[in-house]
Amino acid sequence: MHRPPFFFHEMNHLLRNPALSVHLWHERAYSWWKSRETGVQLRAPLSVDERRFYLQLRWALMGSDLVVYDIGAASGVLSGCLAKLANVRAVHAFEPIPSAFAQLSARMRPYPHVTCHNVAVGESNGPMDTR
């Protein structure tokens, strides 16, 4: 079986750093357990990064039929987490940078209740250079 080069690099790194390997495994298992312990209802399983966001923000995500705004959504890790929560009715993700917006749009395609906006949100109206 052919493995991409990054696999060997990652495995070599983890074998040379057993403490890091144990820490990463523990973090994944702990975040999975803590998110299950909360009783959150999901549309789809959360990734490790999404679980981390959920566990940090769960106090703000209580309730039902929520409409959530992700300002500066970047590639959509937080929007992805929000899209998978059963109590979130709609997500509006705002990202002005075209390359990040393309990643965001692709990542949110499976979630019809997420609307991606290729605009910046700020205190004044007008054009903005995102370079």
Secondary structure, 3 states (H helix, E strand, C coil): CCCCHHHHHHHHHHHHCHHHHHHHHHHHHHHHHHHHHCCCCECCCCCHHHHHHHHHHHHHCCCCCEEEEEECCCCCHHHHHHHHECCEEEEEEECCCHHHHHHHHHHHCCCCCEEEECCCCCCCCCCCCCC
